């Protein structure tokens, strides 16, 4: 691997850092829900600079930049603790570009590009979990052929309480069709029959469950062909691998925890310093793996295994850093609201985001090591 950012990319990195000086106090990366108005305002400011469309083709109003620009942007945003990358400008927009109708492109892409509208992904379900091919939410075409009627339940949706639209994966085929019987829909969250209920999480934020009770969705709001969603969501996931787990987050975690230990007068303890040195190597490993994912995508290589390894190391490091402070920091490190305790609780949630660590280990063992079982 040999990644060296160009002068233009480094200049963009400097520009992003200067921009983020006005948003350093948002702290929306660890817990976005409580500060969503500020995060939304930041996204709008990014939209004014066209940064939400860095890699979009110019024909859709984008800047036509390479993956590296997206990586730089969201890695710096993660380091600043400002926010996570919006799903709207990535998964949703890029799927609409590939598979959406002209009407969908004209309606949604300009508003996504400027940060005016935002989406929550409605994929997971209580009985399906990570097995999306087994989901049960049903979309039945009405007799007139004008609307689908949605019934079912989604679970663990991020940010659904604040988003404008839902990006819904639903079954239009038979249950035994598995992934071959799924379709994608765009639905205004205010549509009659939709109920969003909070699921409080250990990090003082929330996920959500979303209920659909005879929700009518026009056929014109289906994205791509009926029963054709499996390929669409697979391609969309591949688009986002380089920004799913930015290493800037773990570097910031380590820096904050070192500062905290030094403030407690513990920074010179040889046992703690040895543990810190180990964590520095883990942070560097996360940074290298993040760059390896980027390199694979820049060269058009399949990044599935690289992304899975990155996810595993990233989430383990997220937990190892605050655990070190909890081990040596005494009662002060356990006080609710203090940074070490906050990061520890949030790191637990990190292990299930973007696919559980167990699923990622399975990807690595099967696709990289050739193991079967």
Secondary structure as the mmCIF struct_conf table of DSSP 4:
data_model
#
loop_
_struct_conf.conf_type_id
_struct_conf.id
_struct_conf.beg_label_comp_id
_struct_conf.beg_label_asym_id
_struct_conf.beg_label_seq_id
_struct_conf.end_label_comp_id
_struct_conf.end_label_asym_id
_struct_conf.end_label_seq_id
HELX_RH_AL_P HELX_RH_AL_P1 UNK A 7 UNK A 20
TURN_TY1_P TURN_TY1_P1 UNK A 21 UNK A 22
BEND BEND1 UNK A 23 UNK A 23
TURN_TY1_P TURN_TY1_P2 UNK A 24 UNK A 25
TURN_TY1_P TURN_TY1_P3 UNK A 28 UNK A 30
HELX_RH_3T_P HELX_RH_3T_P1 UNK A 33 UNK A 35
HELX_RH_AL_P HELX_RH_AL_P2 UNK A 36 UNK A 48
TURN_TY1_P TURN_TY1_P4 UNK A 49 UNK A 50
HELX_RH_3T_P HELX_RH_3T_P2 UNK A 51 UNK A 53
TURN_TY1_P TURN_TY1_P5 UNK A 54 UNK A 55
BEND BEND2 UNK A 56 UNK A 56
HELX_RH_3T_P HELX_RH_3T_P3 UNK A 58 UNK A 60
TURN_TY1_P TURN_TY1_P6 UNK A 61 UNK A 61
HELX_RH_AL_P HELX_RH_AL_P3 UNK A 67 UNK A 79
TURN_TY1_P TURN_TY1_P7 UNK A 80 UNK A 81
HELX_LH_PP_P HELX_LH_PP_P1 UNK A 84 UNK A 86
TURN_TY1_P TURN_TY1_P8 UNK A 87 UNK A 87
HELX_RH_PI_P HELX_RH_PI_P1 UNK A 88 UNK A 92
HELX_RH_AL_P HELX_RH_AL_P4 UNK A 93 UNK A 99
HELX_RH_AL_P HELX_RH_AL_P5 UNK A 102 UNK A 104
HELX_RH_PI_P HELX_RH_PI_P2 UNK A 105 UNK A 109
HELX_RH_AL_P HELX_RH_AL_P6 UNK A 110 UNK A 113
TURN_TY1_P TURN_TY1_P9 UNK A 114 UNK A 115
STRN STRN1 UNK A 119 UNK A 122
TURN_TY1_P TURN_TY1_P10 UNK A 126 UNK A 130
HELX_RH_3T_P HELX_RH_3T_P4 UNK A 132 UNK A 134
STRN STRN2 UNK A 138 UNK A 141
TURN_TY1_P TURN_TY1_P11 UNK A 143 UNK A 144
BEND BEND3 UNK A 145 UNK A 146
STRN STRN3 UNK A 147 UNK A 158
TURN_TY1_P TURN_TY1_P12 UNK A 159 UNK A 162
BEND BEND4 UNK A 164 UNK A 164
STRN STRN4 UNK A 165 UNK A 171
BEND BEND5 UNK A 173 UNK A 173
HELX_RH_3T_P HELX_RH_3T_P5 UNK A 175 UNK A 181
STRN STRN5 UNK A 182 UNK A 188
TURN_TY1_P TURN_TY1_P13 UNK A 189 UNK A 190
BEND BEND6 UNK A 191 UNK A 191
TURN_TY1_P TURN_TY1_P14 UNK A 192 UNK A 193
STRN STRN6 UNK A 194 UNK A 200
TURN_TY1_P TURN_TY1_P15 UNK A 202 UNK A 203
BEND BEND7 UNK A 204 UNK A 204
STRN STRN7 UNK A 206 UNK A 218
HELX_RH_3T_P HELX_RH_3T_P6 UNK A 219 UNK A 221
STRN STRN8 UNK A 222 UNK A 223
BEND BEND8 UNK A 224 UNK A 225
TURN_TY1_P TURN_TY1_P16 UNK A 226 UNK A 227
HELX_RH_AL_P HELX_RH_AL_P7 UNK A 229 UNK A 239
TURN_TY1_P TURN_TY1_P17 UNK A 240 UNK A 240
HELX_RH_3T_P HELX_RH_3T_P7 UNK A 241 UNK A 243
BEND BEND9 UNK A 244 UNK A 245
TURN_TY1_P TURN_TY1_P18 UNK A 247 UNK A 247
HELX_RH_AL_P HELX_RH_AL_P8 UNK A 248 UNK A 263
TURN_TY1_P TURN_TY1_P19 UNK A 264 UNK A 265
TURN_TY1_P TURN_TY1_P20 UNK A 267 UNK A 268
HELX_RH_AL_P HELX_RH_AL_P9 UNK A 270 UNK A 298
TURN_TY1_P TURN_TY1_P21 UNK A 299 UNK A 300
HELX_RH_AL_P HELX_RH_AL_P10 UNK A 304 UNK A 328
BEND BEND10 UNK A 329 UNK A 329
HELX_RH_3T_P HELX_RH_3T_P8 UNK A 331 UNK A 334
BEND BEND11 UNK A 335 UNK A 335
TURN_TY1_P TURN_TY1_P22 UNK A 336 UNK A 337
BEND BEND12 UNK A 338 UNK A 338
HELX_RH_AL_P HELX_RH_AL_P11 UNK A 339 UNK A 350
TURN_TY1_P TURN_TY1_P23 UNK A 351 UNK A 354
BEND BEND13 UNK A 355 UNK A 355
HELX_RH_AL_P HELX_RH_AL_P12 UNK A 357 UNK A 363
HELX_RH_PI_P HELX_RH_PI_P3 UNK A 364 UNK A 368
BEND BEND14 UNK A 369 UNK A 369
#
